[in-house]
Amino acid sequence: MSTEAGVVVKDVNSNTYELRPNYNNKFRPAPVKEAIHNILIDYLHGKEYRGEECTEWCRNITMLVKNRIKEMGYERYKFSIQAVIGEQRGEGVKMGCKCFWDSDTDNYAQALYMNDTLFCVVACFAVFFY
């Protein structure tokens, strides 16, 4: 902490030697999943699949998700957000991931959006920064 012109400024990146998040600050997948799903509905509702625009859509969706999750106040968490958009052709798609993390503090949330022409899967991985 430092004092500048009578105002106490806390250095967010300073060591606190906390090995676990406090109970109120622990990453909760349910509200994050709901937030991601609402973003997908708002952003993709009424859109049809166009392959040349999917890269930009994924970039915009991941930025919206990142900003919304940061607003939720998860301190000392690092987020990795992945968005995949594909054409809806009635074929099956399987996605998987492997992570090496602390199961007590780290977690993930994912949401799916589908319409007649496209599908979108967004996964948010939250890793506690020791």
Phi and psi in radians as a Rosetta constraint file:
Dihedral C 1 N 2 CA 2 C 2 CIRCULARHARMONIC -2.401 0.35
Dihedral N 2 CA 2 C 2 N 3 CIRCULARHARMONIC 2.820 0.35
Dihedral C 2 N 3 CA 3 C 3 CIRCULARHARMONIC -2.033 0.35
Dihedral N 3 CA 3 C 3 N 4 CIRCULARHARMONIC 2.187 0.35
Dihedral C 3 N 4 CA 4 C 4 CIRCULARHARMONIC -2.215 0.35
Dihedral N 4 CA 4 C 4 N 5 CIRCULARHARMONIC 2.007 0.35
Dihedral C 4 N 5 CA 5 C 5 CIRCULARHARMONIC 0.940 0.35
Dihedral N 5 CA 5 C 5 N 6 CIRCULARHARMONIC 0.733 0.35
Dihedral C 5 N 6 CA 6 C 6 CIRCULARHARMONIC 1.419 0.35
Dihedral N 6 CA 6 C 6 N 7 CIRCULARHARMONIC 0.037 0.35
Dihedral C 6 N 7 CA 7 C 7 CIRCULARHARMONIC -1.905 0.35
Dihedral N 7 CA 7 C 7 N 8 CIRCULARHARMONIC 2.287 0.35
Dihedral C 7 N 8 CA 8 C 8 CIRCULARHARMONIC -1.453 0.35
Dihedral N 8 CA 8 C 8 N 9 CIRCULARHARMONIC 2.149 0.35
Dihedral C 8 N 9 CA 9 C 9 CIRCULARHARMONIC -1.968 0.35
Dihedral N 9 CA 9 C 9 N 10 CIRCULARHARMONIC 2.163 0.35
Dihedral C 9 N 10 CA 10 C 10 CIRCULARHARMONIC -1.661 0.35
Dihedral N 10 CA 10 C 10 N 11 CIRCULARHARMONIC 2.246 0.35
Dihedral C 10 N 11 CA 11 C 11 CIRCULARHARMONIC -1.381 0.35
Dihedral N 11 CA 11 C 11 N 12 CIRCULARHARMONIC 1.941 0.35
Dihedral C 11 N 12 CA 12 C 12 CIRCULARHARMONIC -1.140 0.35
Dihedral N 12 CA 12 C 12 N 13 CIRCULARHARMONIC -0.535 0.35
Dihedral C 12 N 13 CA 13 C 13 CIRCULARHARMONIC -1.624 0.35
Dihedral N 13 CA 13 C 13 N 14 CIRCULARHARMONIC 0.077 0.35
Dihedral C 13 N 14 CA 14 C 14 CIRCULARHARMONIC -1.280 0.35
Dihedral N 14 CA 14 C 14 N 15 CIRCULARHARMONIC 2.715 0.35
Dihedral C 14 N 15 CA 15 C 15 CIRCULARHARMONIC -1.190 0.35
Dihedral N 15 CA 15 C 15 N 16 CIRCULARHARMONIC 2.310 0.35
Dihedral C 15 N 16 CA 16 C 16 CIRCULARHARMONIC -2.022 0.35
Dihedral N 16 CA 16 C 16 N 17 CIRCULARHARMONIC -0.141 0.35
Dihedral C 16 N 17 CA 17 C 17 CIRCULARHARMONIC 1.026 0.35
Dihedral N 17 CA 17 C 17 N 18 CIRCULARHARMONIC 0.550 0.35
Dihedral C 17 N 18 CA 18 C 18 CIRCULARHARMONIC -1.603 0.35
Dihedral N 18 CA 18 C 18 N 19 CIRCULARHARMONIC 2.209 0.35
Dihedral C 18 N 19 CA 19 C 19 CIRCULARHARMONIC -1.689 0.35
Dihedral N 19 CA 19 C 19 N 20 CIRCULARHARMONIC -0.206 0.35
Dihedral C 19 N 20 CA 20 C 20 CIRCULARHARMONIC -2.452 0.35
Dihedral N 20 CA 20 C 20 N 21 CIRCULARHARMONIC 2.567 0.35
Dihedral C 20 N 21 CA 21 C 21 CIRCULARHARMONIC -1.259 0.35
Dihedral N 21 CA 21 C 21 N 22 CIRCULARHARMONIC 2.634 0.35
Dihedral C 21 N 22 CA 22 C 22 CIRCULARHARMONIC -1.204 0.35
Dihedral N 22 CA 22 C 22 N 23 CIRCULARHARMONIC 2.874 0.35
Dihedral C 22 N 23 CA 23 C 23 CIRCULARHARMONIC -1.009 0.35
Dihedral N 23 CA 23 C 23 N 24 CIRCULARHARMONIC -0.709 0.35
Dihedral C 23 N 24 CA 24 C 24 CIRCULARHARMONIC -1.283 0.35
Dihedral N 24 CA 24 C 24 N 25 CIRCULARHARMONIC -0.345 0.35
Dihedral C 24 N 25 CA 25 C 25 CIRCULARHARMONIC -1.811 0.35
Dihedral N 25 CA 25 C 25 N 26 CIRCULARHARMONIC 0.081 0.35
Dihedral C 25 N 26 CA 26 C 26 CIRCULARHARMONIC -1.241 0.35
Dihedral N 26 CA 26 C 26 N 27 CIRCULARHARMONIC 2.458 0.35
Dihedral C 26 N 27 CA 27 C 27 CIRCULARHARMONIC -1.098 0.35
Dihedral N 27 CA 27 C 27 N 28 CIRCULARHARMONIC 2.212 0.35
Dihedral C 27 N 28 CA 28 C 28 CIRCULARHARMONIC -2.002 0.35
Dihedral N 28 CA 28 C 28 N 29 CIRCULARHARMONIC 2.038 0.35
Dihedral C 28 N 29 CA 29 C 29 CIRCULARHARMONIC -1.157 0.35
Dihedral N 29 CA 29 C 29 N 30 CIRCULARHARMONIC -0.599 0.35
Dihedral C 29 N 30 CA 30 C 30 CIRCULARHARMONIC -1.064 0.35
Dihedral N 30 CA 30 C 30 N 31 CIRCULARHARMONIC -0.911 0.35
Dihedral C 30 N 31 CA 31 C 31 CIRCULARHARMONIC -1.171 0.35
Dihedral N 31 CA 31 C 31 N 32 CIRCULARHARMONIC -0.516 0.35
Dihedral C 31 N 32 CA 32 C 32 CIRCULARHARMONIC -1.226 0.35
Dihedral N 32 CA 32 C 32 N 33 CIRCULARHARMONIC -0.716 0.35
Dihedral C 32 N 33 CA 33 C 33 CIRCULARHARMONIC -1.059 0.35
Dihedral N 33 CA 33 C 33 N 34 CIRCULARHARMONIC -0.742 0.35
Dihedral C 33 N 34 CA 34 C 34 CIRCULARHARMONIC -1.120 0.35
Dihedral N 34 CA 34 C 34 N 35 CIRCULARHARMONIC -0.728 0.35
Dihedral C 34 N 35 CA 35 C 35 CIRCULARHARMONIC -1.113 0.35
Dihedral N 35 CA 35 C 35 N 36 CIRCULARHARMONIC -0.763 0.35
Dihedral C 35 N 36 CA 36 C 36 CIRCULARHARMONIC -1.079 0.35
Dihedral N 36 CA 36 C 36 N 37 CIRCULARHARMONIC -0.782 0.35
Dihedral C 36 N 37 CA 37 C 37 CIRCULARHARMONIC -1.079 0.35
Dihedral N 37 CA 37 C 37 N 38 CIRCULARHARMONIC -0.722 0.35
Dihedral C 37 N 38 CA 38 C 38 CIRCULARHARMONIC -1.131 0.35
Dihedral N 38 CA 38 C 38 N 39 CIRCULARHARMONIC -0.673 0.35
Dihedral C 38 N 39 CA 39 C 39 CIRCULARHARMONIC -1.115 0.35
Dihedral N 39 CA 39 C 39 N 40 CIRCULARHARMONIC -0.746 0.35
Dihedral C 39 N 40 CA 40 C 40 CIRCULARHARMONIC -1.102 0.35
Dihedral N 40 CA 40 C 40 N 41 CIRCULARHARMONIC -0.741 0.35
Dihedral C 40 N 41 CA 41 C 41 CIRCULARHARMONIC -1.094 0.35
Dihedral N 41 CA 41 C 41 N 42 CIRCULARHARMONIC -0.824 0.35
Dihedral C 41 N 42 CA 42 C 42 CIRCULARHARMONIC -1.115 0.35
Dihedral N 42 CA 42 C 42 N 43 CIRCULARHARMONIC -0.694 0.35
Dihedral C 42 N 43 CA 43 C 43 CIRCULARHARMONIC -1.431 0.35
Dihedral N 43 CA 43 C 43 N 44 CIRCULARHARMONIC -0.678 0.35
Dihedral C 43 N 44 CA 44 C 44 CIRCULARHARMONIC -1.761 0.35
Dihedral N 44 CA 44 C 44 N 45 CIRCULARHARMONIC -0.138 0.35
Dihedral C 44 N 45 CA 45 C 45 CIRCULARHARMONIC -1.046 0.35
Dihedral N 45 CA 45 C 45 N 46 CIRCULARHARMONIC 2.207 0.35
Dihedral C 45 N 46 CA 46 C 46 CIRCULARHARMONIC 1.470 0.35
Dihedral N 46 CA 46 C 46 N 47 CIRCULARHARMONIC -0.027 0.35
Dihedral C 46 N 47 CA 47 C 47 CIRCULARHARMONIC -1.574 0.35
Dihedral N 47 CA 47 C 47 N 48 CIRCULARHARMONIC 2.569 0.35
Dihedral C 47 N 48 CA 48 C 48 CIRCULARHARMONIC -1.892 0.35
Dihedral N 48 CA 48 C 48 N 49 CIRCULARHARMONIC 2.674 0.35
Dihedral C 48 N 49 CA 49 C 49 CIRCULARHARMONIC -1.109 0.35
Dihedral N 49 CA 49 C 49 N 50 CIRCULARHARMONIC 2.203 0.35
Dihedral C 49 N 50 CA 50 C 50 CIRCULARHARMONIC -2.424 0.35
Dihedral N 50 CA 50 C 50 N 51 CIRCULARHARMONIC 1.905 0.35
Dihedral C 50 N 51 CA 51 C 51 CIRCULARHARMONIC -0.960 0.35
Dihedral N 51 CA 51 C 51 N 52 CIRCULARHARMONIC -0.627 0.35
Dihedral C 51 N 52 CA 52 C 52 CIRCULARHARMONIC -1.252 0.35
Dihedral N 52 CA 52 C 52 N 53 CIRCULARHARMONIC -0.280 0.35
Dihedral C 52 N 53 CA 53 C 53 CIRCULARHARMONIC -1.773 0.35
Dihedral N 53 CA 53 C 53 N 54 CIRCULARHARMONIC -0.153 0.35
Dihedral C 53 N 54 CA 54 C 54 CIRCULARHARMONIC -1.118 0.35
Dihedral N 54 CA 54 C 54 N 55 CIRCULARHARMONIC -0.613 0.35
Dihedral C 54 N 55 CA 55 C 55 CIRCULARHARMONIC -1.080 0.35
Dihedral N 55 CA 55 C 55 N 56 CIRCULARHARMONIC -0.793 0.35
Dihedral C 55 N 56 CA 56 C 56 CIRCULARHARMONIC -1.166 0.35
Dihedral N 56 CA 56 C 56 N 57 CIRCULARHARMONIC -0.690 0.35
Dihedral C 56 N 57 CA 57 C 57 CIRCULARHARMONIC -1.090 0.35
Dihedral N 57 CA 57 C 57 N 58 CIRCULARHARMONIC -0.765 0.35
Dihedral C 57 N 58 CA 58 C 58 CIRCULARHARMONIC -1.095 0.35
Dihedral N 58 CA 58 C 58 N 59 CIRCULARHARMONIC -0.733 0.35
Dihedral C 58 N 59 CA 59 C 59 CIRCULARHARMONIC -1.084 0.35
Dihedral N 59 CA 59 C 59 N 60 CIRCULARHARMONIC -0.785 0.35
Dihedral C 59 N 60 CA 60 C 60 CIRCULARHARMONIC -1.148 0.35
Dihedral N 60 CA 60 C 60 N 61 CIRCULARHARMONIC -0.721 0.35
Dihedral C 60 N 61 CA 61 C 61 CIRCULARHARMONIC -1.122 0.35
Dihedral N 61 CA 61 C 61 N 62 CIRCULARHARMONIC -0.778 0.35
Dihedral C 61 N 62 CA 62 C 62 CIRCULARHARMONIC -1.135 0.35
Dihedral N 62 CA 62 C 62 N 63 CIRCULARHARMONIC -0.635 0.35
Dihedral C 62 N 63 CA 63 C 63 CIRCULARHARMONIC -1.167 0.35
Dihedral N 63 CA 63 C 63 N 64 CIRCULARHARMONIC -0.730 0.35
Dihedral C 63 N 64 CA 64 C 64 CIRCULARHARMONIC -1.092 0.35
Dihedral N 64 CA 64 C 64 N 65 CIRCULARHARMONIC -0.751 0.35
Dihedral C 64 N 65 CA 65 C 65 CIRCULARHARMONIC -1.136 0.35
Dihedral N 65 CA 65 C 65 N 66 CIRCULARHARMONIC -0.792 0.35
Dihedral C 65 N 66 CA 66 C 66 CIRCULARHARMONIC -1.033 0.35
Dihedral N 66 CA 66 C 66 N 67 CIRCULARHARMONIC -0.820 0.35
Dihedral C 66 N 67 CA 67 C 67 CIRCULARHARMONIC -1.117 0.35
Dihedral N 67 CA 67 C 67 N 68 CIRCULARHARMONIC -0.702 0.35
Dihedral C 67 N 68 CA 68 C 68 CIRCULARHARMONIC -1.166 0.35
Dihedral N 68 CA 68 C 68 N 69 CIRCULARHARMONIC -0.714 0.35
Dihedral C 68 N 69 CA 69 C 69 CIRCULARHARMONIC -1.209 0.35
Dihedral N 69 CA 69 C 69 N 70 CIRCULARHARMONIC -0.641 0.35
Dihedral C 69 N 70 CA 70 C 70 CIRCULARHARMONIC -1.108 0.35
Dihedral N 70 CA 70 C 70 N 71 CIRCULARHARMONIC -0.597 0.35
Dihedral C 70 N 71 CA 71 C 71 CIRCULARHARMONIC -1.147 0.35
Dihedral N 71 CA 71 C 71 N 72 CIRCULARHARMONIC -0.385 0.35
Dihedral C 71 N 72 CA 72 C 72 CIRCULARHARMONIC -1.312 0.35
Dihedral N 72 CA 72 C 72 N 73 CIRCULARHARMONIC -0.199 0.35
Dihedral C 72 N 73 CA 73 C 73 CIRCULARHARMONIC 1.462 0.35
Dihedral N 73 CA 73 C 73 N 74 CIRCULARHARMONIC 0.537 0.35
Dihedral C 73 N 74 CA 74 C 74 CIRCULARHARMONIC -1.419 0.35
Dihedral N 74 CA 74 C 74 N 75 CIRCULARHARMONIC 1.662 0.35
Dihedral C 74 N 75 CA 75 C 75 CIRCULARHARMONIC -1.327 0.35
Dihedral N 75 CA 75 C 75 N 76 CIRCULARHARMONIC 2.539 0.35
Dihedral C 75 N 76 CA 76 C 76 CIRCULARHARMONIC 1.138 0.35
Dihedral N 76 CA 76 C 76 N 77 CIRCULARHARMONIC 0.347 0.35
Dihedral C 76 N 77 CA 77 C 77 CIRCULARHARMONIC -1.837 0.35
Dihedral N 77 CA 77 C 77 N 78 CIRCULARHARMONIC 2.465 0.35
Dihedral C 77 N 78 CA 78 C 78 CIRCULARHARMONIC -1.839 0.35
Dihedral N 78 CA 78 C 78 N 79 CIRCULARHARMONIC 2.395 0.35
Dihedral C 78 N 79 CA 79 C 79 CIRCULARHARMONIC -2.027 0.35
Dihedral N 79 CA 79 C 79 N 80 CIRCULARHARMONIC 2.437 0.35
Dihedral C 79 N 80 CA 80 C 80 CIRCULARHARMONIC -2.154 0.35
Dihedral N 80 CA 80 C 80 N 81 CIRCULARHARMONIC 2.125 0.35
Dihedral C 80 N 81 CA 81 C 81 CIRCULARHARMONIC -2.086 0.35
Dihedral N 81 CA 81 C 81 N 82 CIRCULARHARMONIC 2.273 0.35
Dihedral C 81 N 82 CA 82 C 82 CIRCULARHARMONIC -2.152 0.35
Dihedral N 82 CA 82 C 82 N 83 CIRCULARHARMONIC 2.309 0.35
Dihedral C 82 N 83 CA 83 C 83 CIRCULARHARMONIC -2.194 0.35
Dihedral N 83 CA 83 C 83 N 84 CIRCULARHARMONIC 2.379 0.35
Dihedral C 83 N 84 CA 84 C 84 CIRCULARHARMONIC -2.270 0.35
Dihedral N 84 CA 84 C 84 N 85 CIRCULARHARMONIC 2.221 0.35
Dihedral C 84 N 85 CA 85 C 85 CIRCULARHARMONIC -2.084 0.35
Dihedral N 85 CA 85 C 85 N 86 CIRCULARHARMONIC 2.334 0.35
Dihedral C 85 N 86 CA 86 C 86 CIRCULARHARMONIC -2.415 0.35
Dihedral N 86 CA 86 C 86 N 87 CIRCULARHARMONIC 2.900 0.35
Dihedral C 86 N 87 CA 87 C 87 CIRCULARHARMONIC -1.424 0.35
Dihedral N 87 CA 87 C 87 N 88 CIRCULARHARMONIC 2.394 0.35
Dihedral C 87 N 88 CA 88 C 88 CIRCULARHARMONIC -1.498 0.35
Dihedral N 88 CA 88 C 88 N 89 CIRCULARHARMONIC 1.870 0.35
Dihedral C 88 N 89 CA 89 C 89 CIRCULARHARMONIC -2.146 0.35
Dihedral N 89 CA 89 C 89 N 90 CIRCULARHARMONIC 0.140 0.35
Dihedral C 89 N 90 CA 90 C 90 CIRCULARHARMONIC 1.470 0.35
Dihedral N 90 CA 90 C 90 N 91 CIRCULARHARMONIC 0.110 0.35
Dihedral C 90 N 91 CA 91 C 91 CIRCULARHARMONIC -1.622 0.35
Dihedral N 91 CA 91 C 91 N 92 CIRCULARHARMONIC 2.724 0.35
Dihedral C 91 N 92 CA 92 C 92 CIRCULARHARMONIC -1.452 0.35
Dihedral N 92 CA 92 C 92 N 93 CIRCULARHARMONIC 2.567 0.35
Dihedral C 92 N 93 CA 93 C 93 CIRCULARHARMONIC -2.314 0.35
Dihedral N 93 CA 93 C 93 N 94 CIRCULARHARMONIC 2.314 0.35
Dihedral C 93 N 94 CA 94 C 94 CIRCULARHARMONIC -2.071 0.35
Dihedral N 94 CA 94 C 94 N 95 CIRCULARHARMONIC 2.392 0.35
Dihedral C 94 N 95 CA 95 C 95 CIRCULARHARMONIC -2.222 0.35
Dihedral N 95 CA 95 C 95 N 96 CIRCULARHARMONIC 2.574 0.35
Dihedral C 95 N 96 CA 96 C 96 CIRCULARHARMONIC -2.587 0.35
Dihedral N 96 CA 96 C 96 N 97 CIRCULARHARMONIC 2.859 0.35
Dihedral C 96 N 97 CA 97 C 97 CIRCULARHARMONIC -2.675 0.35
Dihedral N 97 CA 97 C 97 N 98 CIRCULARHARMONIC 2.731 0.35
Dihedral C 97 N 98 CA 98 C 98 CIRCULARHARMONIC -2.253 0.35
Dihedral N 98 CA 98 C 98 N 99 CIRCULARHARMONIC 2.403 0.35
Dihedral C 98 N 99 CA 99 C 99 CIRCULARHARMONIC -2.375 0.35
Dihedral N 99 CA 99 C 99 N 100 CIRCULARHARMONIC 2.585 0.35
Dihedral C 99 N 100 CA 100 C 100 CIRCULARHARMONIC -1.926 0.35
Dihedral N 100 CA 100 C 100 N 101 CIRCULARHARMONIC 1.877 0.35
Dihedral C 100 N 101 CA 101 C 101 CIRCULARHARMONIC -2.687 0.35
Dihedral N 101 CA 101 C 101 N 102 CIRCULARHARMONIC 3.074 0.35
Dihedral C 101 N 102 CA 102 C 102 CIRCULARHARMONIC -1.557 0.35
Dihedral N 102 CA 102 C 102 N 103 CIRCULARHARMONIC 1.983 0.35
Dihedral C 102 N 103 CA 103 C 103 CIRCULARHARMONIC -1.213 0.35
Dihedral N 103 CA 103 C 103 N 104 CIRCULARHARMONIC -0.242 0.35
Dihedral C 103 N 104 CA 104 C 104 CIRCULARHARMONIC -1.357 0.35
Dihedral N 104 CA 104 C 104 N 105 CIRCULARHARMONIC -0.554 0.35
Dihedral C 104 N 105 CA 105 C 105 CIRCULARHARMONIC -2.011 0.35
Dihedral N 105 CA 105 C 105 N 106 CIRCULARHARMONIC -0.509 0.35
Dihedral C 105 N 106 CA 106 C 106 CIRCULARHARMONIC -1.703 0.35
Dihedral N 106 CA 106 C 106 N 107 CIRCULARHARMONIC 2.647 0.35
Dihedral C 106 N 107 CA 107 C 107 CIRCULARHARMONIC -2.829 0.35
Dihedral N 107 CA 107 C 107 N 108 CIRCULARHARMONIC -3.106 0.35
Dihedral C 107 N 108 CA 108 C 108 CIRCULARHARMONIC -2.571 0.35
Dihedral N 108 CA 108 C 108 N 109 CIRCULARHARMONIC 2.821 0.35
Dihedral C 108 N 109 CA 109 C 109 CIRCULARHARMONIC -2.408 0.35
Dihedral N 109 CA 109 C 109 N 110 CIRCULARHARMONIC 2.529 0.35
Dihedral C 109 N 110 CA 110 C 110 CIRCULARHARMONIC -2.455 0.35
Dihedral N 110 CA 110 C 110 N 111 CIRCULARHARMONIC 2.701 0.35
Dihedral C 110 N 111 CA 111 C 111 CIRCULARHARMONIC -2.502 0.35
Dihedral N 111 CA 111 C 111 N 112 CIRCULARHARMONIC 2.694 0.35
Dihedral C 111 N 112 CA 112 C 112 CIRCULARHARMONIC -2.205 0.35
Dihedral N 112 CA 112 C 112 N 113 CIRCULARHARMONIC 2.425 0.35
Dihedral C 112 N 113 CA 113 C 113 CIRCULARHARMONIC -2.268 0.35
Dihedral N 113 CA 113 C 113 N 114 CIRCULARHARMONIC 2.363 0.35
Dihedral C 113 N 114 CA 114 C 114 CIRCULARHARMONIC -2.408 0.35
Dihedral N 114 CA 114 C 114 N 115 CIRCULARHARMONIC 2.503 0.35
Dihedral C 114 N 115 CA 115 C 115 CIRCULARHARMONIC -2.349 0.35
Dihedral N 115 CA 115 C 115 N 116 CIRCULARHARMONIC -2.858 0.35
Dihedral C 115 N 116 CA 116 C 116 CIRCULARHARMONIC -1.196 0.35
Dihedral N 116 CA 116 C 116 N 117 CIRCULARHARMONIC -0.431 0.35
Dihedral C 116 N 117 CA 117 C 117 CIRCULARHARMONIC -2.038 0.35
Dihedral N 117 CA 117 C 117 N 118 CIRCULARHARMONIC -0.252 0.35
Dihedral C 117 N 118 CA 118 C 118 CIRCULARHARMONIC -2.576 0.35
Dihedral N 118 CA 118 C 118 N 119 CIRCULARHARMONIC 2.854 0.35
Dihedral C 118 N 119 CA 119 C 119 CIRCULARHARMONIC -2.318 0.35
Dihedral N 119 CA 119 C 119 N 120 CIRCULARHARMONIC 2.654 0.35
Dihedral C 119 N 120 CA 120 C 120 CIRCULARHARMONIC -2.449 0.35
Dihedral N 120 CA 120 C 120 N 121 CIRCULARHARMONIC 2.268 0.35
Dihedral C 120 N 121 CA 121 C 121 CIRCULARHARMONIC -2.081 0.35
Dihedral N 121 CA 121 C 121 N 122 CIRCULARHARMONIC 2.236 0.35
Dihedral C 121 N 122 CA 122 C 122 CIRCULARHARMONIC -2.133 0.35
Dihedral N 122 CA 122 C 122 N 123 CIRCULARHARMONIC 2.272 0.35
Dihedral C 122 N 123 CA 123 C 123 CIRCULARHARMONIC -2.133 0.35
Dihedral N 123 CA 123 C 123 N 124 CIRCULARHARMONIC 2.368 0.35
Dihedral C 123 N 124 CA 124 C 124 CIRCULARHARMONIC -2.098 0.35
Dihedral N 124 CA 124 C 124 N 125 CIRCULARHARMONIC 2.055 0.35
Dihedral C 124 N 125 CA 125 C 125 CIRCULARHARMONIC -1.778 0.35
Dihedral N 125 CA 125 C 125 N 126 CIRCULARHARMONIC 2.231 0.35
Dihedral C 125 N 126 CA 126 C 126 CIRCULARHARMONIC -2.011 0.35
Dihedral N 126 CA 126 C 126 N 127 CIRCULARHARMONIC 2.112 0.35
Dihedral C 126 N 127 CA 127 C 127 CIRCULARHARMONIC -2.113 0.35
Dihedral N 127 CA 127 C 127 N 128 CIRCULARHARMONIC 2.194 0.35
Dihedral C 127 N 128 CA 128 C 128 CIRCULARHARMONIC -1.243 0.35
Dihedral N 128 CA 128 C 128 N 129 CIRCULARHARMONIC 2.301 0.35
Dihedral C 128 N 129 CA 129 C 129 CIRCULARHARMONIC -1.612 0.35
Dihedral N 129 CA 129 C 129 N 130 CIRCULARHARMONIC 1.882 0.35
